[in-house]
Amino acid sequence: MYRGTTLEQSLVSFLKKRFPDADDVGIEDFQQIPGGFSRETFSCVAQLTRGGAQERLPLILRKDPPIEISILQTSRAVEHDLIESIRLNTGVPVSQSYGYELDPKPFGEAAMVIQRMHGNGNTSDLFNGGPDEDQVDDVVRHLCEVLVELHTTDITTIDPTGALSDPRGVGIKTTSWDDYIDSTCEYYISSYPSVAFDPSIMVLIDLFQTLRRTKPRALPLALVHGDFNPANFLYENGKVTALIDWENSRVGDPREDLGWMTTMDLLSNTRIMDHPRDKGGFLAYYNELTGFNVTAEEINYFNMFGTANIAVPVNSAISRRLAGEHHQLLHVYLVQSSIPALQAFSQQMNYPGAAS
Amino acid sequence: MGLIYAISEELMPNLSNPKAQATAAMMQSLIQELRQMVPVYDSYIVDEHNAMTKVLRDTAGALEGVTGASADAVRERAKTLGTLADVPAPIDREKVLAAHRQLGKALEQTIIDLDVLQRAGDTRGDVALDVVRAHLAPRYARDIATVVAGAGMIGRG
């Protein structure tokens, strides 16, 4: 078994503290994997020897990037508490979190270690002639049920300390629905000068102000996933085996998750929102289960509202890179996803002449 | 093109790490972006410069009869930046880039000023905002065609 170098050695030390009854701990198949834009992600298998028996634990190490190049600044401690709270208090399928390390010395930056769940993460296999097309209705039906459970669980059950009311510390208030929407719009608007790397992205200030002017009706606030999209769940045998990547989770309007999935469904060339077909699609089934009667117009609003939540840190990251604060390639590449989003906003706000 | 080819044929086959492969793919995408942008960038700047001066004038025109500081600010920009002469091509590049940026900033501020009117219930603010929006929509469509190379999803997993 390979004993590895620095990161792996730190991981072995971490696991020895986490499993003090283990006689021996080793790591194999340690490798970095693509895992989204905001964390560095590594996969491995830990081998524990306990009382003469060997146990294999598939693991994920999620490590923060250095703060100067960080796109989304959230706490691994908060994420750990959230995942464990969901795992222990709900039926929402999630990994087990084995813990976190906030001291940057062992791993270079704050990091957390979670269970690597079984299941297929290539959700494109469910669509477009993929090998698992026969499972799509069952998988998406279960995905909808999982989301409904998340949205209808009492917030204090999952977040007893209130850490998820404003996890980025940007002044969001969750004392009421109106306070939440108003304070979030103010955060977006006040962020604009720092994210506008060029005046050509002025559709963003138009978007933020339009969101403030055109609030829809209120719904009860809920714990939202915050990045509910086709790349963030695993499935197997017609069921969701895990909802993953909870770093953007927070107290919010449940329609934000529906809006974000709608956007990412389009960009990912999947059709999650069309299923389960026997229930008239994702939104119809969601409404059947919750009674919320969410409309397509509200989805459009929260599509923009949720995208703005990501647009602020992403465009801020681009802005810092173009100002020369560092030289990471990724932050220039992000322009490739930012530009289509700007056009999408112009279409959603019915700009004259914008193609639908 | 040679760079894109070299990345595909000489670099990527020797990369076993998925993260490194994703980085190489991003590099190809950015090089392709430059290939698309460089031939047209200067002409787009000229077009947009000349269109934005008109937008500033037309926005002010849509606010005829509207009083208040926000409307005054929009009209002031029409009288100053809105009267910049059209730029022909070929161009004094640095001068036009600076003016293009200044005009863009002026439109940004106009959007902010119009929001004040809209929130006060003045529907002429909506009409004026549509003038700005009508200018921006084709620009974003054109940016998609020239700046974007791929869906921007490499490395999302």
Boltz contact constraints between the chains, C-beta under 6 A:
constraints:
  - contact:
      token1: [A, 32]
      token2: [B, 19]
      max_distance: 6.0
  - contact:
      token1: [A, 33]
      token2: [B, 18]
      max_distance: 6.0
  - contact:
      token1: [A, 34]
      token2: [B, 18]
      max_distance: 6.0
  - contact:
      token1: [A, 34]
      token2: [B, 19]
      max_distance: 6.0
  - contact:
      token1: [A, 34]
      token2: [B, 22]
      max_distance: 6.0
  - contact:
      token1: [A, 34]
      token2: [B, 155]
      max_distance: 6.0
  - contact:
      token1: [A, 34]
      token2: [B, 157]
      max_distance: 6.0
  - contact:
      token1: [A, 35]
      token2: [B, 157]
      max_distance: 6.0
  - contact:
      token1: [A, 36]
      token2: [B, 156]
      max_distance: 6.0
  - contact:
      token1: [A, 36]
      token2: [B, 157]
      max_distance: 6.0
  - contact:
      token1: [A, 199]
      token2: [B, 104]
      max_distance: 6.0
  - contact:
      token1: [A, 199]
      token2: [B, 105]
      max_distance: 6.0
  - contact:
      token1: [A, 199]
      token2: [B, 108]
      max_distance: 6.0
  - contact:
      token1: [A, 202]
      token2: [B, 107]
      max_distance: 6.0
  - contact:
      token1: [A, 202]
      token2: [B, 108]
      max_distance: 6.0
  - contact:
      token1: [A, 202]
      token2: [B, 111]
      max_distance: 6.0
  - contact:
      token1: [A, 205]
      token2: [B, 111]
      max_distance: 6.0
  - contact:
      token1: [A, 206]
      token2: [B, 111]
      max_distance: 6.0
  - contact:
      token1: [A, 209]
      token2: [B, 115]
      max_distance: 6.0
  - contact:
      token1: [A, 231]
      token2: [B, 156]
      max_distance: 6.0
  - contact:
      token1: [A, 231]
      token2: [B, 157]
      max_distance: 6.0
  - contact:
      token1: [A, 329]
      token2: [B, 26]
      max_distance: 6.0
  - contact:
      token1: [A, 333]
      token2: [B, 26]
      max_distance: 6.0
  - contact:
      token1: [A, 336]
      token2: [B, 148]
      max_distance: 6.0
  - contact:
      token1: [A, 336]
      token2: [B, 152]
      max_distance: 6.0
  - contact:
      token1: [A, 337]
      token2: [B, 152]
      max_distance: 6.0
  - contact:
      token1: [A, 339]
      token2: [B, 143]
      max_distance: 6.0
  - contact:
      token1: [A, 339]
      token2: [B, 147]
      max_distance: 6.0
  - contact:
      token1: [A, 339]
      token2: [B, 148]
      max_distance: 6.0
  - contact:
      token1: [A, 340]
      token2: [B, 144]
      max_distance: 6.0
  - contact:
      token1: [A, 342]
      token2: [B, 140]
      max_distance: 6.0
  - contact:
      token1: [A, 343]
      token2: [B, 140]
      max_distance: 6.0
  - contact:
      token1: [A, 343]
      token2: [B, 144]
      max_distance: 6.0
  - contact:
      token1: [A, 346]
      token2: [B, 137]
      max_distance: 6.0
  - contact:
      token1: [A, 346]
      token2: [B, 140]
      max_distance: 6.0
  - contact:
      token1: [A, 351]
      token2: [B, 133]
      max_distance: 6.0
  - contact:
      token1: [A, 351]
      token2: [B, 137]
      max_distance: 6.0
  - contact:
      token1: [A, 352]
      token2: [B, 130]
      max_distance: 6.0
  - contact:
      token1: [A, 352]
      token2: [B, 133]
      max_distance: 6.0
  - contact:
      token1: [A, 352]
      token2: [B, 134]
      max_distance: 6.0
  - contact:
      token1: [A, 353]
      token2: [B, 134]
      max_distance: 6.0
  - contact:
      token1: [A, 353]
      token2: [B, 137]
      max_distance: 6.0
  - contact:
      token1: [A, 353]
      token2: [B, 138]
      max_distance: 6.0
  - contact:
      token1: [A, 354]
      token2: [B, 137]
      max_distance: 6.0
